[in-house]
Amino acid sequence: MTNPVTSPGDRQISESFSHPLIRLLMEDFHVSPEALGPLEETLASGRGTPAAIRQVLTQHRVLPPDLFQQALARLYNLDFRPHLDDAEMHQDFTRLIPIQYAKKFMLFPVRMDEHLLTLAVENPDAEDAIADVARRFKRRVHQVVSTHGAIMTLINRAYDRALAGSEQAIDEIDAGGDEGAYDWSLEEPAEDLIDARDEEPIKRLLNNLLYRAAKSNASDVHIDATPTEVIVRFRVDGILHQISTLPKAIQRTLINRIKVMSRLDISQRGMPQDGRTLILIAGRKIDIRVSTLPTVHGEKAVMRLLYQDQELFRLPELGLPPVVHATVSRLLRQTGGIILVSGPTGSGKTTTLYAALSEIDRHSNNIMTIEDPVEYKIPGYVQTEVNAKLGLTFAHALRSVLRQDPDVIMVGEMRDHETAMVAIQAALTGHTVFSTVHTNNAPATVTRLVDMGIEPYLVSSTLMAVLAQRLVRKICRSCKAAYPVDTAVLKELGVKEADWAGWESVYRGEGCASCQGTGYRGRVGIFELLEMNEAVKEVLLRTNEANVIRQVALAHGMISMRRCGVNLIKDGITTPDEVLQATQDD
């Protein structure tokens, strides 16, 4: 953090710092003119609002946010309340203030009596919004200044309570209700589901489930049919967790509601259906892909949640081992060739492809993607979604893309000989092609291409590298604890006895509220990179045996996924159990 202490010679305040808030920071909080230097451009452009000043000072770590809010309260002669733990929750708060509104203006009521409403605000200069709140509640407003974190916690707590009773709506649901009357547009959502005041109990129930899923950052929601009940499960960090059980009587009504939401045919219960919808909940825009399937106990539904506000990783953020990161970065600077990412479904292959593409200048290159589906819309990319019903397959789309003067092409998956052959032709003509293959490890990916009917000499002349990966769960930081190393486990992991020296502890999570008792929170990748060097090319021309290719690659410096995982265990990031489970094929 920049040193905020003012020297005696700094008392001369330049005309650039005549803003009353700036003067207050300098005179009362002893922030030096040098520390405030990053503000000159902001102030000169006339953007001297408290919010703009706070953003610059926070970005340059000049002043802690709570100290800035304290200064803001003093400037406006208001009370400063850094903690809002004693706030009163009133049902009118969530009814009269939509969550988007509360988050946009970062304000929320903390107390209300017959004539006065106490309002916690981050920006006391938001006069129009504050006046609007006064009109909504028909009371005078008394402002108190608080921090962004404290107000956000209050907002989340209030809307948690507002939705908490929605599962009680189960008793109100008429299992024979007419779902055909419902309609939910596929266009941009006009209303946050938290703010929806639907009278239909089934809507309130589904909104609650989606809210809880979003809050847990779940990737999938499963509505499972059993003979006697309906089970709701969320997939979090790759693992399914049972969240709720619902009465069997509402199964059809709930599935119908999901179908209506995603524009599916509610009268068709004997065939699988796929649909999608876009919702807004708790301020998060989520693209939901819906799949229904008839089972012996009735229809099952799975909803895949794609969070549109989720920031995509850049290559340095993937956690690649340094030598792997350096090699991938070098390969990305080359033109003409194929780079493949391999792994099972849900192993983060698409995330890795996007991270690799982010290293390529989108302004000087025509970057085109062919995906199934397009998960994230990225400015500067030309993205196409395959549509098998219309005959737009990966191979068909790739042929069309090649007529669009591309420099870099991402193909969502290399599934068959036709797609692989077109990709190889593209690489031979100077294009860089990225794609994925469902294989267990990097050497198996090379042999898979040959098994697809691609001649080994074509593979060796176009394939630059294969990056195989898995995701393992990270130990929860809140309950992380050390345990003595079990040498039997180290042997099972393939750690040589010479490497045991100095390795005294491994770590695991004890289970706490932060990780919902699992001991894990978040996931990280383990990787192995097979570069098609001359030794690997030579052996490929002689044999299509994955084990032989693997031994040659390891002899020439390839780090296996298991070895990558062992390094994460040693660093206290994950557990031996996670690595052993993820690398059973090593």
N, C-alpha and C positions, 0 to 999 in steps of 0.2 A: 504494500500500500504506500502511496506517495506520502512523504512526511508533511503533515498539515501544520506544523509549528511555524509561526510567523516570526521573522527576525525584525528588530527595530526599524531597519531601513525599508521594510515592506509596508509600512503604514501609509505610504503615499498611494492612494487608490486612483488608478487611471480612470479616464473618462469611460473606457470600455466596460468598466465594472461599476457603473452607477446604478445598476439594477438593485432594487431594495433587498431582494433575497440574497444577492451576491454580497452586498455590503454587510448584511446580517451574518452571513457565513464567515466573512473575514473578521469582523469586529467582535462578535460574540462567541464564535466557534473556532477562531484562530486558524482559519484556512488561508494559506499563503497565496499571493497572486500567481506564483509559478505553478502551484497545484491546480489553479483554476484556468490555466492556459488553454486546455482543450475546449473551453466554453466560448472562446472569442468568436469562432466561426458561427456557432449557434446563435449567439447574441447579436452579431452583426447582421445576420439574415432575418432578424425580427422574430425568431422562434424562441423567445425567452419565457415560455410558460414554465411553471414549476415541474410539470411532467417531463418536458424536454431537458431542463437543467438536471433533474434527477437521473434521467437516462444516461446523459454524458458523464456525470460524476460517478455513477455506479459502474459504467463500462470501464472507466479509467481508474477505478478503485481509489478515488480521492476521499470518499466519505462513506461510512457504512449507511445503509438505507434507513435504519432506525434513527441515526443521528440527524440525517437530512429531514426526516419527518418531524423530528423534535424542533428543528429550526423553522420548518414550515408552520407548525402550530404557533410558535412564538411570533412569527411574522403576522399571522392573522388573528393573534390574540385569542387562541383557542386552547382547550385542554389537549394534552397529548396522552393517548391511551395505547401503549405498546401491546397490552394484553387485553383480550376481550372475553376472558373465560367466564365472567359473571353475566354475560349477555342473556337477556330473557328471550326465549323462543315463543313467538306469538303466531298463530295460524294465519293472521292477516298479512304477515311479512311476506311469505312465499306466494300468497294469493294475489297481492297487489304489486309485487316487484318480480318480474320475470327474471330467470337466472341470467339470460344474456344481458339484460339491462344492468343487473347488479355487477356482473363481471366487466362490462364495458366501461362503466363509470367508477367501478371499484368503490362501492358504497353499500352499506346495509344497516338497518335499524338495530339498535342494541337494547332499547327500552322505550316503552310507550305508556303514557297515562292519559287522562281524560282530555288534556289540552296540549300536551307537549310530546314530541317524538325526538328521541336522542339518536342521532345518525352518525355512525362511524364512516369517515371518508378518507380516501388517500389524497385526493386533490380538492381542497376547499374552494378552489376557483371555479369548479364546475357548477356555476350558479344556475344554469337552466335545468340541469338534472336535479339539483337539490330542490329547486322550486317545484319541479314536477312531482317529486316525492311528497312535498308538503301538500300539493293538491290531491294526490292519490289517497293520503291518509287523513286529509282535512284537519291538520294540526300544524302548529308552529314547529319549526325544526331547530333543534339545538345541535350544532356540529361538534364532534370531537375528532381529532386527527389520529389515525392509526397507521400501521404498516400494511404493505401489500399482503404479506404472509398471514397476518392476524385476521384481516378482513376476508381473505380467501378461505381460511379455515372456518370462519363463521358462516360464510355462504354455503360451503359444502356440508357443514353440520346441519344447517337449516333445511336444505333440500333433501338430505338423508332422512330427516324426520318426516318431511312431507311425503316421501315415498314409502316410508317404513310400514304404513298400514295397508298398502295396496294388496298384499297377499291375503289380507282379511276379506278381500272382495271375492275370493273363491266361492264363498257360501252364496253370493248373490248371482253367480253365473247360471244362466239357463242353458243347460246342455243342448237343448233343442233349438236355440236361437237362430235367427236368420242372419247369417254372416254376409249374405249377398248385398246387404244395404251399406256395408262399409266401403270406403274408397280411400286410397292413400296414393298420392301422385308420385311418380318416379322423378318428377322435376326436383329442383332444389327445394329442400324442406323449408317451409315457411315458419315453422314453430319448433322450439325446443320441446322434446317430449316431456321433460320435467315440468314445463309450464302448461302442458295440455290438461284441460279440465274435463276430460271425457267422463261421461256418466256410465258408459259401458264397462262393467267390471273386467271383462276379458282384455280390454285395451289397457286398463290400469295395471293388470297383472303382467302383461307382456312388456309394457313400458318399464315396470319395476325390474324385470329380469334383464332387460337390455341395459338399464342404468347400472345395475350391479355388475354386469359383464364388463361394461366400459370402465367402471371404477377399478375393477380387478385387472384391467388390461388383458382380458381374455382374448384369445385368438379365435375360439370357436365356442358356440353354444349348442349343446346336444339336448334335444327333447326326445327321450327314449320311452318307448312303449313297453310295458310289462303286462302280465295277466291281471294284476290287481291295482296298479298305480302308474303314474307318469313320473319319471325321474328326470330332473334337470341337472346337467353337468356342464362345467366350464373347463376349457383347456387353458391352463395358465402355465407358462414356462415349459410347454410341451407335455404336461401331465394333466389327465382328466381328474377333476375333483367333483364329487357329488355336492350340489348346492341345495337342492330342495326336492321334496316329493309332493306331488299334487294328486288330487283325486282322479281316479280313472274316468269318472263321468265327464270331466271337462276336456278330455284328450282331443276329441274331434273339434270342439269349439276353438281350442287353442291352436291346433294345426290349421284350421280354416282361417283364423285371424292372421297367421303367418303367411298363408297362401295369398290372402287378399293384399297384404302388405307388399308382397313381391310379385303381384300381378300373375298369379297362377290360377288354374282352373279348380275351384273348390269342389266341383261335381266329379272330378276325376280322382278317385282314390285307389285305383288298381294299378296305376303306372307311376314310375318315378317322374318327378318334375324338377326343373331347375329354374330359378328366377333370381331377381336382385332388387334391391331398393336402396335409397339413400336417406339416412335419418340424421337428425341433430339431437344430441342428448348431452346434458351437462356441458354445453358449449362445444362439444366435440362432433365433428362431421364424420360419419361412419358409412362406408360403402359395405352393404351386407349382401353376401352371396348365399342364396338359400337352396338347399337340396332336400327334397322329400322322397321317402322310400316306403312302399307298402311292406309290412312285415306280418307275421302270423298273429301279432297282438295289436294290429292297427298301424297307422302311419307313424313314421319317425321323421323328424326334421333336424337338420344340422344347418346352423347359420355361421358362415365364416365372416369375421369382422375385420375389415380393412380400415384402419384409422387414418383419415386423410390429413390429420395434423401431425402425424408421426414424422419426425425428421429422419431422412435417409442417412445412412452412414457414409462417410468418406473412407477411402482406403486405409489411412492411418488409424482409423477408429475401429477397424475390424478385429484387432488383436492378433494380427498375423505375427509369427515369429520374425525377428529382424531380418534374417537371411531370406526368408520367404517374401517378405515385403519388398526387399531390395530387388529380388529377381522379378517379381511381378511388375514392379515399377519400370524396370528395364524393358521387359517384354511389351509393356503398354506404349513405349516410345517407338516400337517397330511397326511397320505397316505390312499388310499382307500375311495372312495366316489365321489359324483357329486357336482360340483359348477356350477350354471347356472347364466347367465346374460340375463336380459330381457329388452325389449324396442322395439319401432317401428323401421322400416328401417331408417337408417341414424342417429341413436342416439348414435353411437360410441361403439357399443357392441364389435366389433372385436378389436378395439383399446384397450378396457379394458381387453379382453382375452389375447392379446399379452403382455400387461403390467403385468398381473398376471403371465404368463409363464416366463417372464424375471426374476422373483424372484426365480425361480427354477434352480438349478445348471444343466446346459446342459451337462456338462462333465461327471457327475456321474449318469445321468438319460437319458433314451432313450425317448425323447420327440417327439411325432408324431402328425401331424395335418391332418385333412381332411377338405378341404375348397371348397367353390363354389362362386367365384374362389379364387385361392391363390393370395392375394393382395400384400403381401410383402414377398420376399424370405429372410429367416433369417438363417444365418450360425449356424450349430449345431442342427437344427430341420430337421426331415424327414417330408416333406410336400407333400401331395397328393391332386390332384384336382379331384372332382367328374365329371363324364361324363355320363349324363343320356342316351345319344344316344347309348352308348356302354353298358349300363346296370350297370355302376359303380355308384350306389347310395350311400348315406351316410351310410345306413345299411350294404350294401355289402362291402364297403370299410372298415367299422369299424370291421366287422368280419375278414377281411384279416389282418388288423393292429394288432388285438389281437394275431395273430400267429407270430408277429414280435418281441415278447418279449418287449412290451412297459412298461414304468413306468408311463408316463403321456400322456394322449390323449386329443387333442382338436378336437371337432366335430363342424363344422361351424354352424349347426342349427339342433335342434331336432324337426323334422317336423311331425313325424308320430309314430304310435305305435311300428312299427318294429325297428326304430332307437332308440327310448326310451328304448325298452326292451333289446336290445343288450348293450346299455350304462349301464343299471342297472346290467346286468350280469357281465359286466366288473368291475363295482364298487364292486360287491359282491366278486369278486376274487382278490381284493386288488389293482386295478388300480385307479388312480385319473383321473376323466373325467371332462373336461370343455366343456360347450356348451352354445348355446343361444336359447331363445324361444321368439316368438313375442306375448307378453302380455303387459297389461297396467301397472301392478304393481307387486310387489313381491308375495303377497298372491295369486293373480290370476294365477301365474305361477305354484304354487303348485297344485291348482285345475285343471289346464290344463293337467298336467300329469295324473291325475285320469281320466279326460275326454278322454284321449287317450287310456284308457283301462288298465292302470297300477294300480295294487292293492295298496290301501293306505298303507298297511304294508310294501310293497316294497319301496314306496316313502319315508316313514319315516325312514327306515333302511339304505337308501343309499344317500339321498339328504342331503348335509351338509349345504348349504345356497343358497339363491337367491339374486342377486344384481340387482335391477331395476334401470334404469337410463333414463334421458332425457338430451338434450343439450339445453342450453339457451345462447343467445347472450350476450357478455360482453359490457359494456359501453365503448365507445371510450375515451381513456385517453386525447386525444388532445382537446376535446370539452365537457368534463365532467362538469356538473354544479349541484349545490345543490338546492333542492326545499323543502318547508315545507311538513311535513308528512300529508297525507290525512287519517284521522282515519277511514273513510268509506272503504278505500282500505285495511287498516290493518285488519278490521273486515272481509272483503271478503277473505283475506289470512288466516284467522283463528288465528290471533295473539290475545292472551288474553289481556284484558285491563291492567292486572297487569304488562305486559311486555312493555307497551307503555312508561313508565317513562324513561326519558332521551333520547328517540328516537325523535329527532327534525327534521331530514332531510332525504330525499331520494335523489337519484341522477339519472340523465339521460343525454344523449348526445344531444347537441344542433344541431349537424350536421356540418361537416366541410370537407375539401378536403381529409383528411386522411381516413375518413370513407365513402367517396362518398355521404355525406349528410344524411346517415342513422342514425347516432348517436351511432352505434354499430361497434365494430371491434373485431373479434375472438369469440370463444365460450368456454363455460365451462360446466362441467357436474353437474347435481343435482342427488342425489342417495338416495335409501333406501335399507337397508340390512336386510333381514329376515333370521336369523339363526335358524336352525331346533333344537331348544332346547326341553327339555322334555315337556314343556307346549304346544308347537306348535304340537309336535308329537302326544300328547294325544288327542288334539282337532281334528286333522286330522283323527284319527281312528274313531271318532264319527260322523264327518260331513265333507261334501265337499263344504261347503258354504264359499266363499272367504271372505265375510264381517266378519263372525265369526272368521276366522283365523286371519284376520287383527286386530280385536279388541284385541285378545289374544297377538299377536305379539307386538302391541303398548303398551299394559300393561306391557310387559316384556322388554321394552327398545328400540324397533325399532323406528328409526327416519324416519318420512315420507319424501318423495321427496319434498312436499310443505314446510315442516319445514326446510329442507336443503336449499331450495330456498330462504326462508325468511332470513336465516342467510347471504346469499350472497347479498340480498338487503340491509341488515343492514350494511354490510361491504363495500357497494358502488360498488359492482362488476357488478350487473345486475339490472334490473328494475322490478317493480311490474307487469307490463304488460307481460313481458317475462315469469315470474314464473306462473302467472295465466293461460296463454295460454298453458304452458307445463304441467300443473298439473290439467287440467279440470276434470279428473276422480277421483281426491282425495276427 
